[in-house]
Amino acid sequence: MKWVLDLLARYPWCLRELIRLALGVHNFCYWFVSRASQRLESSQLHPKHRIMRYHEWFVSRLEPGQRVLDLGCGNGALLEDMARKVGAQNAFGIDLDPRNVDIARRRVPGAHLTTGDGTSHKWNEKFHAVVLSNVLEHLEERVCFLSGLHSMSDRILVRVPLLDRDWIVPYKREMGIEHRLDATHQIEYTAEGFEKEVRDGGWSIQEDAVRFGELFVVLAPSRRAGE
């Protein structure tokens, strides 16, 4: 293999195109495994739910009886575990996809589920916590959205993907290859970029952790927002 690479190194343009091709194959393999692996799971959920165990991070930051809103709740997998802690009657969720909401209703009987846009839906309730699990990165007007959450809760539990989760991510971007985990992502964060956005939205970071290349954060209103 070394002699092949040595030979290709004499033709940088050729080596570059082969690398770009390999990066594209890498993207396809990631996409395929992400979709296909769910078929082998008894839960029919992505194996990341089982391997990362990220539900536990959210659940452990709630108390029984607290009212929690999962914005962009998807099929309700996370909401189901949170509802076990707080009670289904205290669990709220909203998602754009009516199919997801139907699944969530079956998964979490008694929870308050709505089909709609979580960025514009008007809530009459005040929540002990609002959950944004892989949601912020899909939004364009993120600072405006974060500013609007102050009327809903004084505590936001956030999970977002990090741009520097692996060296190959910025390298793909350098090479002009799709580097995002999802083509609908408007952003994938650096820690500094995330901190600036939440600060501009009137929030401060109370707790943070990095797990599996994702940033998990607890937000509270900043003094500036509370003034």
FIVEX-364448 format. One record per atom (N, C-alpha, C): residue in one letter; chain; x, y, z. Coordinates in steps of 0.02 Angstrom, whole numbers, plus 32768, in hexadecimal, padded with zeros to 4 digits. Layout:
! residues N
[A A [X Y Z]]
...
***
This chain:
! residues 227
[M A [802A 7FC4 8000]]
[M A [8000 8000 8000]]
[M A [802B 803F 8000]]
[K A [8065 803B 8023]]
[K A [8090 8077 8026]]
[K A [80A7 808C 7FE1]]
[W A [80B8 805B 7FB8]]
[W A [80D2 806D 7F76]]
[W A [809B 808D 7F4B]]
[V A [805D 8077 7F56]]
[V A [8025 8095 7F32]]
[V A [801D 80DF 7F46]]
[L A [8020 80EC 7F88]]
[L A [8019 8131 7F9F]]
[L A [8054 815B 7F88]]
[D A [8090 813D 7F88]]
[D A [80CA 8162 7F70]]
[D A [80C2 8175 7F26]]
[L A [80A6 8146 7F00]]
[L A [809A 8153 7EB9]]
[L A [8066 818B 7EAF]]
[L A [8030 8186 7ED5]]
[L A [7FFA 81B8 7ECF]]
[L A [8012 81FD 7EE5]]
[A A [8041 81FE 7F14]]
[A A [805A 823E 7F2D]]
[A A [807D 8266 7EF5]]
[R A [8091 8244 7EC1]]
[R A [80B0 8267 7E88]]
[R A [807C 828D 7E5F]]
[Y A [803D 827C 7E6A]]
[Y A [8006 829C 7E45]]
[Y A [7FD3 82B7 7E77]]
[P A [7FE3 82EF 7E97]]
[P A [7FB8 8309 7ECD]]
[P A [7F6F 8311 7EB9]]
[W A [7F61 8328 7E7C]]
[W A [7F1C 8331 7E67]]
[W A [7EF6 82EF 7E68]]
[C A [7F19 82B9 7E54]]
[C A [7EF9 8276 7E54]]
[C A [7EEE 825E 7E9B]]
[L A [7F20 8267 7EC6]]
[L A [7F19 8253 7F0C]]
[L A [7EE1 8279 7F2E]]
[R A [7EDC 82BA 7F1F]]
[R A [7EA7 82E3 7F3D]]
[R A [7E62 82C9 7F29]]
[E A [7E59 82B8 7EE9]]
[E A [7E18 82A0 7ED3]]
[E A [7E07 825B 7EF1]]
[L A [7E3A 8232 7EFA]]
[L A [7E2E 81F1 7F1A]]
[L A [7E1A 81FA 7F63]]
[I A [7E3A 822B 7F84]]
[I A [7E28 823A 7FCA]]
[I A [7DE0 8253 7FCD]]
[R A [7DCE 827F 7F9F]]
[R A [7D89 8299 7F9D]]
[R A [7D57 8260 7F92]]
[L A [7D69 8232 7F66]]
[L A [7D3E 81F9 7F59]]
[L A [7D36 81CF 7F99]]
[A A [7D6E 81C3 7FBB]]
[A A [7D6C 819B 7FF9]]
[A A [7D42 81BD 802F]]
[L A [7D47 8200 8032]]
[L A [7D1F 8225 8063]]
[L A [7CD5 8220 8053]]
[G A [7CC4 8221 8013]]
[G A [7C7E 8217 7FFF]]
[G A [7C65 81D2 8012]]
[V A [7C8F 819F 8008]]
[V A [7C7D 815B 801B]]
[V A [7C74 8157 8067]]
[H A [7CA0 817A 808C]]
[H A [7C9A 817C 80D5]]
[H A [7C56 8198 80E9]]
[N A [7C40 81CD 80C8]]
[N A [7BFE 81EA 80D7]]
[N A [7BC6 81B8 80C9]]
[F A [7BCB 8195 8090]]
[F A [7B97 8165 807F]]
[F A [7B95 812C 80B1]]
[C A [7BCF 8114 80C5]]
[C A [7BD1 80DC 80F6]]
[C A [7BB2 80F1 8138]]
[Y A [7BC1 8130 814D]]
[Y A [7BA3 8149 818C]]
[Y A [7B57 814C 8186]]
[W A [7B40 8166 814D]]
[W A [7AF8 816B 8142]]
[W A [7AD8 8126 8141]]
[F A [7AF6 80F7 811E]]
[F A [7ADA 80B5 8117]]
[F A [7AD6 8091 815A]]
[V A [7B0D 8092 8180]]
[V A [7B0D 8071 81C1]]
[V A [7ADA 8091 81F0]]
[S A [7AD5 80D3 81EE]]
[S A [7AA4 80F5 8219]]
[S A [7A5D 80DE 820B]]
[R A [7A4C 80D5 81CB]]
[R A [7A08 80C0 81B9]]
[R A [79FF 8075 81C3]]
[A A [7A2E 804E 81AA]]
[A A [7A25 8005 81AB]]
[A A [7A28 7FE8 81F1]]
[S A [7A52 8004 821C]]
[S A [7A5C 7FE8 825E]]
[S A [7A1C 7FE8 8288]]
[Q A [79EF 8017 827A]]
[Q A [79B0 801A 829F]]
[Q A [7986 7FDB 8295]]
[R A [798E 7FBB 825B]]
[R A [7967 7F7F 824C]]
[R A [797C 7F44 8277]]
[L A [79B8 7F48 8294]]
[L A [79D0 7F12 82BF]]
[L A [79C0 7F1D 8308]]
[E A [79A8 7F59 8318]]
[E A [799A 7F6A 835E]]
[E A [7953 7F55 8370]]
[S A [794B 7F33 83A8]]
[S A [7908 7F1E 83BE]]
[S A [78DA 7F59 83C8]]
[S A [78F6 7F92 83DB]]
[S A [78CE 7FCF 83E6]]
[S A [78BE 7FF3 83A5]]
[Q A [78E1 7FE0 836E]]
[Q A [78DC 8003 832E]]
[Q A [78F5 804A 8331]]
[L A [791A 805A 8367]]
[L A [7939 809C 836D]]
[L A [7981 8098 8354]]
[H A [799C 80D2 8343]]
[H A [79E3 80D6 8331]]
[H A [7A0C 80BB 836C]]
[P A [7A40 8093 835F]]
[P A [7A68 8077 8396]]
[P A [7A8A 80AC 83C1]]
[K A [7A8E 80EA 83A9]]
[K A [7AAD 811E 83D2]]
[K A [7A87 8128 8413]]
[H A [7A44 811C 8412]]
[H A [7A1D 8123 8450]]
[H A [7A37 80F3 8485]]
[R A [7A48 80B7 8470]]
[R A [7A5F 8083 849E]]
[R A [7AA8 808C 84B0]]
[I A [7AD1 809D 8480]]
[I A [7B19 80A1 848C]]
[I A [7B2D 80E1 84B1]]
[M A [7B11 8119 849B]]
[M A [7B22 8159 84BA]]
[M A [7B00 8162 84FD]]
[R A [7AC5 8143 8505]]
[R A [7A9E 8149 8543]]
[R A [7A93 8192 8556]]
[Y A [7A88 81BB 8522]]
[Y A [7A82 8202 852F]]
[Y A [7A40 8215 8550]]
[H A [7A0E 81E8 854C]]
[H A [79CF 81F6 856E]]
[H A [79DB 8201 85B9]]
[E A [7A0B 81DA 85D4]]
[E A [7A17 81DE 861C]]
[E A [7A2D 8224 8631]]
[W A [7A53 8246 8606]]
[W A [7A6A 8289 8617]]
[W A [7A2F 82B8 8622]]
[F A [79FE 82B5 85F5]]
[F A [79C3 82DF 85FC]]
[F A [7998 82CB 8638]]
[V A [798B 828A 863E]]
[V A [795F 8272 8673]]
[V A [797C 8283 86B8]]
[S A [79BE 827D 86BF]]
[S A [79DD 8289 8701]]
[S A [79DA 82D2 8715]]
[R A [79C8 82FE 86E8]]
[R A [79C3 8345 86F8]]
[R A [797B 835C 8701]]
[L A [794F 832C 8709]]
[L A [7909 833A 8717]]
[L A [78F5 831B 8759]]
[E A [78C0 8336 8776]]
[E A [78A5 831C 87B5]]
[E A [785C 8307 87AA]]
[P A [7845 82D5 87D1]]
[P A [77FF 82BF 87CB]]
[P A [77CF 82FA 87D2]]
[G A [779D 82FD 87A7]]
[G A [776B 8331 87AA]]
[G A [777C 8370 8783]]
[Q A [77B9 8377 876C]]
[Q A [77CB 83B2 8745]]
[Q A [77AD 83AE 86FF]]
[R A [779C 83E8 86E5]]
[R A [7780 83EC 86A1]]
[R A [77B9 83F7 8670]]
[V A [77BD 83CB 863E]]
[V A [77F4 83CE 860E]]
[V A [77D7 83D0 85C7]]
[L A [77F5 83FA 859E]]
[L A [77E2 8400 8557]]
[L A [781C 83EA 852B]]
[D A [780F 83B9 8501]]
[D A [7840 83A1 84D0]]
[D A [7830 83C1 848D]]
[L A [7856 83F4 847A]]
[L A [784C 8416 843A]]
[L A [7870 83EF 8403]]
[G A [7849 83D9 83D1]]
[G A [7866 83AD 839E]]
[G A [786D 8367 83BA]]
[C A [7836 834D 83D4]]
[C A [7838 830E 83FB]]
[C A [783F 82D0 83CF]]
[G A [783A 82D8 838D]]
[G A [7840 829E 8361]]
[G A [780C 8269 8371]]
[N A [7823 822A 8375]]
[N A [77F3 81F4 8382]]
[N A [77E7 81E8 83CC]]
[G A [7800 8214 83F6]]
[G A [77F1 8210 843D]]
[G A [781D 81E2 8466]]
[A A [7854 81CA 8449]]
[A A [787F 819B 846D]]
[A A [789C 81BA 84AC]]
[L A [78B6 81F7 84A7]]
[L A [78D0 8219 84E2]]
[L A [7898 822E 8510]]
[L A [7862 8248 84F4]]
[L A [7829 825D 851D]]
[L A [780E 8224 8547]]
[E A [780E 81E8 852C]]
[E A [77F6 81AD 8550]]
[E A [781E 81A4 8591]]
[D A [785F 81A8 858D]]
[D A [7888 819F 85C9]]
[D A [7880 81D8 85FA]]
[M A [7879 8215 85E0]]
[M A [786F 824E 860D]]
[M A [782B 8249 862F]]
[A A [77F8 8230 860A]]
[A A [77B5 8229 8627]]
[A A [77B4 81F7 8660]]
[R A [77DF 81C4 865D]]
[R A [77E2 8194 8694]]
[R A [77F9 81B6 86D4]]
[K A [7821 81EB 86CD]]
[K A [783B 820F 8707]]
[K A [780A 8243 8720]]
[V A [77EE 826B 86F3]]
[V A [77C4 82A3 8707]]
[V A [777A 8293 8708]]
[G A [7767 825C 86E7]]
[G A [7720 824C 86DF]]
[G A [7708 8262 869A]]
[A A [76E3 8237 8679]]
[A A [76CC 8246 8634]]
[A A [76A3 8286 8632]]
[Q A [767E 8294 8667]]
[Q A [7653 82CF 8667]]
[Q A [767D 830F 8668]]
[N A [76BD 8309 8679]]
[N A [76E9 8343 867C]]
[N A [7719 8346 8640]]
[A A [7710 8319 8611]]
[A A [773D 8314 85D7]]
[A A [771B 8333 859A]]
[F A [773C 8363 857A]]
[F A [7723 8385 853F]]
[F A [7755 837D 8506]]
[G A [773A 8376 84CA]]
[G A [7766 836F 8490]]
[G A [7746 838D 8452]]
[I A [7770 83A5 8425]]
[I A [7758 83C0 83E5]]
[I A [7789 83AC 83AE]]
[D A [776E 839C 8373]]
[D A [7797 838B 833A]]
[D A [7773 839E 82FA]]
[L A [7799 83AF 82C7]]
[L A [777C 83C2 8287]]
[L A [775C 8388 8262]]
[D A [7776 834C 826C]]
[D A [7761 8312 8245]]
[D A [7727 82EF 8268]]
[P A [76EB 82EF 824A]]
[P A [76B2 82CE 826A]]
[P A [76BC 8284 8275]]
[R A [76E4 8264 824A]]
[R A [76F2 821D 8254]]
[R A [7719 8211 8294]]
[N A [7749 823D 82A0]]
[N A [776F 8238 82DE]]
[N A [7742 8242 831B]]
[V A [7715 8272 8316]]
[V A [76E9 8281 834E]]
[V A [76BA 8246 835B]]
[D A [76A2 8225 8327]]
[D A [7677 81EA 8330]]
[D A [769D 81B3 8355]]
[I A [76DC 81A8 8342]]
[I A [7704 8175 8364]]
[I A [770F 8189 83AC]]
[A A [771E 81C9 83B8]]
[A A [772A 81E1 83FC]]
[A A [76EC 81D8 8428]]
[R A [76B1 81E4 840B]]
[R A [7673 81DB 8432]]
[R A [766B 8193 8448]]
[R A [767C 8164 841C]]
[R A [7678 811E 842F]]
[R A [76AE 810C 8461]]
[R A [76E7 812C 845B]]
[R A [771F 811C 8487]]
[R A [7716 8139 84CD]]
[V A [76F6 8174 84D1]]
[V A [76EF 8196 8511]]
[V A [76A6 81A7 851D]]
[P A [767C 8176 852D]]
[P A [7635 8185 853A]]
[P A [762E 81B7 8574]]
[G A [7602 81E6 856B]]
[G A [75F6 8218 859F]]
[G A [7620 8256 8599]]
[A A [7653 8255 856F]]
[A A [767C 8291 8564]]
[A A [7657 82C3 8538]]
[H A [766B 8301 853C]]
[H A [764C 8336 8514]]
[H A [7676 8341 84D5]]
[L A [765D 8328 849D]]
[L A [7684 832A 845F]]
[L A [7661 8354 842A]]
[T A [7689 837B 8406]]
[T A [766F 83AA 83D5]]
[T A [7696 83A4 8394]]
[T A [7671 83A7 835D]]
[T A [7692 83AC 831B]]
[T A [7698 83F5 830A]]
[G A [76D4 840C 82FE]]
[G A [76DD 8453 82EE]]
[G A [7726 8468 82F0]]
[D A [7730 84A8 82E6]]
[D A [7773 84C5 82E5]]
[D A [7785 84DE 832A]]
[G A [77B5 84BD 8349]]
[G A [77C8 84CF 838D]]
[G A [77E7 8514 8393]]
[T A [77FE 8531 835B]]
[T A [781C 8573 835D]]
[T A [77E8 85AB 8360]]
[S A [77AA 859C 834F]]
[S A [7777 85D1 834C]]
[S A [7739 85C0 8375]]
[H A [7732 8582 838B]]
[H A [76F6 856E 83B0]]
[H A [76F2 8595 83F2]]
[K A [76B6 85AC 8403]]
[K A [76AC 85D2 8440]]
[K A [7695 85A4 8478]]
[W A [76B9 85A4 84AF]]
[W A [76A9 857A 84E8]]
[W A [768E 85A5 8520]]
[N A [7658 858E 853F]]
[N A [763C 85B1 8578]]
[N A [765E 859C 85B9]]
[E A [7680 8562 85B6]]
[E A [769F 8546 85F2]]
[E A [76E5 8561 85FC]]
[K A [76FB 855F 863A]]
[K A [7741 856C 864B]]
[K A [775F 8529 865F]]
[F A [779B 851A 8648]]
[F A [77B8 84D8 8653]]
[F A [77F5 84DD 8681]]
[H A [77FF 84A7 86A7]]
[H A [783B 84A3 86D0]]
[H A [7879 849C 86A4]]
[A A [7870 847C 866B]]
[A A [78A9 8474 863D]]
[A A [788F 846D 85F5]]
[V A [78B4 8489 85C7]]
[V A [78A9 847F 857F]]
[V A [78E4 8459 8564]]
[V A [78D6 8424 853E]]
[V A [790A 83F9 8523]]
[V A [7914 8407 84D8]]
[L A [7952 8412 84C5]]
[L A [7965 841A 847E]]
[L A [799A 83E6 846F]]
[S A [7984 83AB 845C]]
[S A [79B2 8374 844E]]
[S A [79BD 836E 8403]]
[N A [79F7 8385 83EC]]
[N A [7A06 8387 83A4]]
[N A [79D1 83AE 837D]]
[V A [79C3 83EA 8395]]
[V A [7991 8416 8376]]
[V A [79B0 8457 835D]]
[L A [79D8 8477 8387]]
[L A [79F2 84BA 8377]]
[L A [7A16 84BB 8334]]
[E A [7A3C 8487 8326]]
[E A [7A65 8487 82E9]]
[E A [7A3C 8487 82A9]]
[H A [79FA 8479 82AF]]
[H A [79CF 8478 8274]]
[H A [79B0 84BD 8266]]
[L A [79B9 84ED 8294]]
[L A [7996 852D 828F]]
[L A [79C3 8562 8271]]
[E A [79A4 8591 824D]]
[E A [79C9 85CA 8230]]
[E A [79CD 8604 8262]]
[E A [7995 8617 827E]]
[E A [7993 8650 82AC]]
[E A [799A 8638 82F3]]
[R A [79D4 8620 8304]]
[R A [79DD 85FE 8345]]
[R A [79DD 862F 837F]]
[V A [79FE 8668 8378]]
[V A [7A01 8698 83AF]]
[V A [79BB 86B3 83BE]]
[C A [7995 86C3 838B]]
[C A [7950 86DA 8395]]
[C A [7927 86A4 83B8]]
[F A [7930 8666 83A2]]
[F A [790C 862F 83C1]]
[F A [791E 8627 840B]]
[L A [795F 862A 841A]]
[L A [7975 8623 845F]]
[L A [795A 865C 848A]]
[S A [7957 8698 846E]]
[S A [793C 86D1 8493]]
[S A [78F3 86C6 84A5]]
[G A [78CF 86A6 8478]]
[G A [7888 869A 8484]]
[G A [7879 8665 84B8]]
[L A [78AB 863E 84CB]]
[L A [789F 8609 84FB]]
[L A [7899 8622 8543]]
[H A [78AD 8661 854F]]
[H A [78AB 867B 8593]]
[H A [7865 867C 85B0]]
[S A [7833 8684 8586]]
[S A [77EE 8686 859E]]
[S A [77D4 8641 85AE]]
[M A [77F8 860D 859A]]
[M A [77E1 85C9 85A2]]
[M A [7801 85A4 85DC]]
[S A [7840 85B5 85EB]]
[S A [7863 8591 8620]]
[S A [78A2 85B7 8634]]
[D A [78BA 85A7 8670]]
[D A [78F9 85C3 8688]]
[D A [7931 858F 8684]]
[R A [7921 8558 8663]]
[R A [7953 8522 865F]]
[R A [794D 84FF 861C]]
[I A [7983 84FE 85F6]]
[I A [7984 84DE 85B4]]
[I A [79B9 84A7 85B5]]
[L A [79A5 846B 859F]]
[L A [79D3 8433 859A]]
[L A [79E1 8427 8550]]
[V A [7A21 842D 853D]]
[V A [7A33 842F 84F6]]
[V A [7A65 83F8 84E5]]
[R A [7A5D 83DD 84A9]]
[R A [7A8E 83AF 848C]]
[R A [7A98 83C3 8443]]
[V A [7AD7 83D0 8431]]
[V A [7AE7 83E3 83EC]]
[V A [7B26 83BF 83D5]]
[P A [7B2E 83B5 8392]]
[P A [7B6A 8395 8378]]
[P A [7BA4 83C7 8374]]
[L A [7BE0 83AF 8380]]
[L A [7C1B 83D8 837C]]
[L A [7C3E 83D0 8339]]
[L A [7C56 8407 831F]]
[L A [7C7B 8404 82E0]]
[L A [7CBD 83DF 82E8]]
[D A [7CDC 83E6 8323]]
[D A [7D1D 83C6 832E]]
[D A [7D17 8382 8350]]
[R A [7CE1 835F 8340]]
[R A [7CD7 831C 835C]]
[R A [7D0B 82EA 8343]]
[D A [7D28 82F8 8308]]
[D A [7D5A 82CD 82EA]]
[D A [7D81 82F7 82B8]]
[W A [7DC1 82EA 82B0]]
[W A [7DEA 8311 8282]]
[W A [7DD0 830F 823A]]
[I A [7DAF 82D7 8229]]
[I A [7D9B 82CE 81E4]]
[I A [7D62 82FE 81D0]]
[V A [7D3F 831A 8202]]
[V A [7D08 8347 81F3]]
[V A [7D20 8388 81D4]]
[P A [7D4D 83AD 81F4]]
[P A [7D67 83EA 81D3]]
[P A [7D90 83D9 8194]]
[Y A [7DAE 839D 8192]]
[Y A [7DD3 838B 8156]]
[Y A [7DA4 8382 811B]]
[K A [7D6A 8364 8127]]
[K A [7D39 835E 80F1]]
[K A [7D26 83A3 80D7]]
[R A [7D1D 83D1 8105]]
[R A [7D0A 8415 80F1]]
[R A [7D41 8435 80C7]]
[E A [7D80 842B 80DB]]
[E A [7DB8 8444 80B4]]
[E A [7DB8 8428 806D]]
[M A [7DA5 83E8 8067]]
[M A [7DA8 83C5 8027]]
[M A [7D69 83D0 7FFD]]
[G A [7D3A 83F8 8017]]
[G A [7CFD 8406 7FF2]]
[G A [7CCC 83CD 7FF1]]
[I A [7CCE 83A3 8026]]
[I A [7CA0 836A 802D]]
[I A [7C70 8378 8066]]
[E A [7C31 8363 805E]]
[E A [7C00 836D 8093]]
[E A [7C1B 8353 80D6]]
[H A [7C1C 837F 8108]]
[H A [7C3A 836D 8148]]
[H A [7C06 8367 8180]]
[R A [7BC9 837C 8172]]
[R A [7B96 837D 81A7]]
[R A [7B7A 8337 81B2]]
[L A [7B65 832A 81F0]]
[L A [7B44 82EB 8200]]
[L A [7B02 82E4 81DC]]
[D A [7AE2 831D 81CF]]
[D A [7AA1 8320 81AF]]
[D A [7AA1 835C 8181]]
[A A [7A89 8352 8144]]
[A A [7A8A 8389 8113]]
[A A [7A5B 83C2 8126]]
[T A [7A2D 83B6 8156]]
[T A [7A00 83EB 816D]]
[T A [7A1E 8415 81A5]]
[H A [7A5A 8405 81BC]]
[H A [7A7B 842C 81F0]]
[H A [7A90 8470 81D4]]
[Q A [7A7B 84A5 81F6]]
[Q A [7A91 84E8 81E4]]
[Q A [7AD6 84F7 8200]]
[I A [7AE8 84D2 8235]]
[I A [7B28 84DD 8256]]
[I A [7B3A 849D 827C]]
[E A [7B7B 8492 8283]]
[E A [7B94 8462 82B4]]
[E A [7BC8 8489 82DC]]
[Y A [7BC4 8486 831E]]
[Y A [7BE1 84B8 834A]]
[Y A [7C2A 84AC 835C]]
[T A [7C4C 84E3 8369]]
[T A [7C87 84E3 8394]]
[T A [7C6E 84F7 83D9]]
[A A [7C93 84E7 840D]]
[A A [7C7E 84FA 8451]]
[A A [7C78 8546 8456]]
[E A [7CA7 8569 8437]]
[E A [7CA7 85B3 843A]]
[E A [7C6B 85D0 8415]]
[G A [7C5B 85B3 83DB]]
[G A [7C22 85CB 83B5]]
[G A [7BE1 85C0 83D9]]
[F A [7BDB 8587 83FA]]
[F A [7B9E 8578 841F]]
[F A [7B96 85A9 8459]]
[E A [7BCD 85B4 847E]]
[E A [7BCA 85E1 84B7]]
[E A [7BB5 8627 84A2]]
[K A [7BCE 863E 846A]]
[K A [7BBC 8681 8452]]
[K A [7B72 8685 8440]]
[E A [7B58 8652 841F]]
[E A [7B11 8653 840C]]
[E A [7AE4 8654 8449]]
[V A [7AF2 862A 847A]]
[V A [7AC5 8629 84B4]]
[V A [7ACC 8669 84DC]]
[R A [7B07 8685 84DE]]
[R A [7B11 86C5 8501]]
[R A [7AE9 86FC 84DE]]
[D A [7AEC 86FD 849C]]
[D A [7AC6 872F 8476]]
[D A [7A7B 8725 847F]]
[G A [7A66 86E8 848E]]
[G A [7A1F 86DA 849A]]
[G A [7A0A 86E7 84E2]]
[G A [7A39 86FD 850C]]
[G A [7A28 870E 8551]]
[G A [7A2F 86D5 8582]]
[W A [7A57 86A2 8570]]
[W A [7A60 8668 859C]]
[W A [7AA9 8661 85B1]]
[S A [7AB2 863F 85E8]]
[S A [7AF6 862E 85FE]]
[S A [7AFB 85E3 8609]]
[I A [7B36 85C9 8600]]
[I A [7B41 8581 8607]]
[I A [7B4D 8571 8651]]
[Q A [7B22 8547 866D]]
[Q A [7B28 8532 86B3]]
[Q A [7B4F 84F1 86BA]]
[E A [7B4C 84C8 8686]]
[E A [7B6C 8486 8688]]
[E A [7B78 8470 8640]]
[D A [7BB1 8451 8634]]
[D A [7BBD 8438 85F1]]
[D A [7BE7 83F8 85F3]]
[A A [7BE0 83D0 85C0]]
[A A [7C06 8392 85BA]]
[A A [7C08 837F 8570]]
[V A [7C3D 835D 855D]]
[V A [7C44 8343 8519]]
[V A [7C44 82F7 851C]]
[R A [7C16 82DA 84F4]]
[R A [7C10 8292 84F1]]
[R A [7C05 827E 84A8]]
[F A [7C2C 824E 8490]]
[F A [7C25 8234 844C]]
[F A [7C23 826D 8418]]
[G A [7C4C 82A0 8423]]
[G A [7C50 82D6 83F2]]
[G A [7C15 8305 83F3]]
[E A [7BEE 8303 8428]]
[E A [7BB5 8331 842F]]
[E A [7BBC 8359 846F]]
[L A [7BA1 8395 846E]]
[L A [7BA3 83C2 84A7]]
[L A [7B60 83BF 84CC]]
[F A [7B63 83AF 850C]]
[F A [7B27 83AD 8537]]
[F A [7B2C 83E8 8568]]
[V A [7AF8 8411 856A]]
[V A [7AFC 8450 8590]]
[V A [7ABA 845D 85B5]]
[V A [7AC2 8478 85F1]]
[V A [7A89 8493 8617]]
[V A [7A8F 84DF 8614]]
[L A [7A5A 8500 85FE]]
[L A [7A59 8549 85F8]]
[L A [7A2A 8567 862C]]
[A A [7A3D 85A1 8646]]
[A A [7A13 85C9 8672]]
[A A [7A16 8611 8659]]
[P A [79E3 863A 866A]]
[P A [79E4 867F 8653]]
[P A [7A23 86A4 866C]]
[S A [7A41 86CA 8641]]
[S A [7A7A 86F3 8656]]
[S A [7A60 872E 867D]]
[R A [7A8C 874F 86A1]]
[R A [7A77 8789 86C8]]
[R A [7A5B 87BF 869B]]
[R A [7A7B 87C6 8660]]
[R A [7A64 87F9 8630]]
[R A [7A1C 87EC 861C]]
[A A [7A0B 87AB 8611]]
[A A [79C7 879B 85FC]]
[A A [7995 87A7 8633]]
[G A [79AB 879F 8672]]
[G A [797D 87A6 86A9]]
[G A [7974 87ED 86C0]]
[E A [799D 881B 86A6]]
[E A [7998 8861 86BB]]
[E A [795D 8884 869B]]
***
